[in-house]
Amino acid sequence: MKRSVPILVIDYRTIGTVSLDELKQAFWEDIEALKDHFGVAYVTNTKLILPVTNEFGDPLLVKRLATGAVVSRLDTHHYRPACIDYKL
């Protein structure tokens, strides 16, 4: 039987169009609040969906700077060694 996992949505629509640095700060503050005020310690299978725009809110395609290839999905660059999960 598949176990349902509760999902928490943090809504950033009210802050409007912001720079990535400002969004990063908002994420950081909210993650700290989850730990400090709500006791959240772990998450599983998270996904971040970003409507990418210019400074005026107009939609933009994300392209690789080196090749100009359009990108719509990125895998994280964060590395978590398996030995942490298996206590090796």
C-alpha positions, -999 to +999 in steps of 0.1 A: +000+000+000+014+034-010+019+058+018+007+094+012+031+121+021+018+155+033+029+183+011+037+218+023+034+247-002+053+279+004+038+306-018+061+332-032+036+348-057+029+377-033+065+390-036+062+394-074+092+396-097+124+393-078+161+386-085+175+352-079+195+365-050+163+378-033+145+345-039+175+327-025+173+348+007+135+341+009+141+303+006+168+304+032+146+323+057+117+299+051+139+268+055+152+282+087+117+289+099+106+253+090+134+240+112+131+265+141+094+271+143+079+239+129+104+212+138+109+200+102+142+182+098+139+162+065+121+164+031+118+138+003+115+141-034+113+179-035+108+198-068+113+235-074+093+250-103+105+285-114+086+307-139+117+324-153+112+361-164+131+392-171+130+422-147+096+433-161+079+399-156+081+388-193+086+351-197+121+340-208+135+307-222+164+293-201+194+287-224+229+274-218+253+302-220+280+281-237+258+265-265+225+284-265+206+251-261+172+256-244+169+240-210+136+231-193+148+207-166+179+207-144+191+180-120+205+194-088+242+201-085+240+191-048+259+159-041+249+136-012+272+106-006+253+073-002+275+065+028+256+091+048+223+071+042+239+038+051+262+050+079+293+036+062 
